[in-house]
Amino acid sequence: MIQQHLAQAEGHVAKGRQIVARQERLVADLHMHGHDTTDACKVLDTLADALTIHEADVQRLRDELKAASRPLASLTSR
């Protein structure tokens, strides 16, 4: 079950990184052409915050998976 959640969270992180990178390019393009980037930067900040949350979730799930596998490893090494 943890592995399923981890795979899903890793997918969210990968997609989130793509979205953040796209938004960064859009902000840069707007800025380069002299447009106001205030709203675009707010969107970028929100996307980056969401990505940070997903990255933390991935780490939490990895830690859970690692902790869950420890008792099994100690039982099999006896």
C-alpha positions as CSV (number, residue, x, y, z in Angstrom):
1,M,0.0,0.0,0.0
2,I,2.8,2.4,0.9
3,Q,4.5,1.6,-2.4
4,Q,1.4,2.5,-4.3
5,H,1.1,5.8,-2.6
6,L,4.8,6.5,-3.1
7,A,4.6,5.8,-6.8
8,Q,1.6,8.1,-7.1
9,A,3.4,10.8,-5.1
10,E,6.5,10.5,-7.2
11,G,4.3,11.0,-10.3
12,H,2.8,14.1,-8.8
13,V,6.3,15.4,-8.1
14,A,7.5,14.7,-11.6
15,K,4.4,16.4,-13.1
16,G,4.7,19.3,-10.6
17,R,8.3,19.9,-11.7
18,Q,7.2,20.1,-15.3
19,I,4.4,22.6,-14.4
20,V,6.7,24.8,-12.3
21,A,9.4,24.8,-15.1
22,R,6.7,25.8,-17.6
23,Q,5.4,28.6,-15.4
24,E,9.0,29.8,-14.9
25,R,9.4,30.0,-18.6
26,L,6.1,31.9,-19.0
27,V,7.1,34.4,-16.3
28,A,10.5,34.9,-18.0
29,D,8.8,35.4,-21.4
30,L,6.3,37.9,-19.9
31,H,9.1,39.8,-18.2
32,M,11.2,39.8,-21.4
33,H,8.4,41.4,-23.3
34,G,7.7,44.0,-20.7
35,H,4.5,42.6,-19.3
36,D,3.4,42.7,-15.6
37,T,4.4,39.4,-14.0
38,T,2.7,40.0,-10.7
39,D,-0.1,37.5,-11.1
40,A,2.1,35.0,-13.0
41,C,4.6,35.1,-10.1
42,K,1.8,34.5,-7.6
43,V,0.8,31.4,-9.6
44,L,4.4,30.3,-9.7
45,D,4.7,30.7,-6.0
46,T,1.6,28.7,-5.4
47,L,2.8,25.9,-7.8
48,A,6.2,25.9,-6.1
49,D,4.5,25.6,-2.7
50,A,2.4,22.7,-3.8
51,L,5.5,21.0,-5.3
52,T,7.3,21.4,-2.0
53,I,4.4,19.7,-0.2
54,H,4.5,16.8,-2.7
55,E,8.2,16.4,-2.3
56,A,7.8,16.2,1.5
57,D,5.1,13.6,1.0
58,V,7.5,11.5,-1.1
59,Q,10.2,11.7,1.5
60,R,7.7,10.8,4.2
61,L,6.5,7.8,2.3
62,R,10.1,6.7,1.6
63,D,10.8,6.9,5.3
64,E,7.7,4.9,6.1
65,L,8.6,2.3,3.6
66,K,12.1,2.1,5.0
67,A,10.8,1.8,8.5
68,A,8.3,-0.9,7.5
69,S,11.0,-3.0,5.9
70,R,13.4,-2.9,8.9
71,P,11.5,-5.5,11.0
72,L,11.3,-7.8,8.0
73,A,15.1,-7.4,7.4
74,S,15.9,-8.2,11.0
75,L,13.6,-11.3,11.0
76,T,15.1,-12.7,7.7
77,S,18.7,-12.3,8.9
78,R,18.3,-14.6,11.9
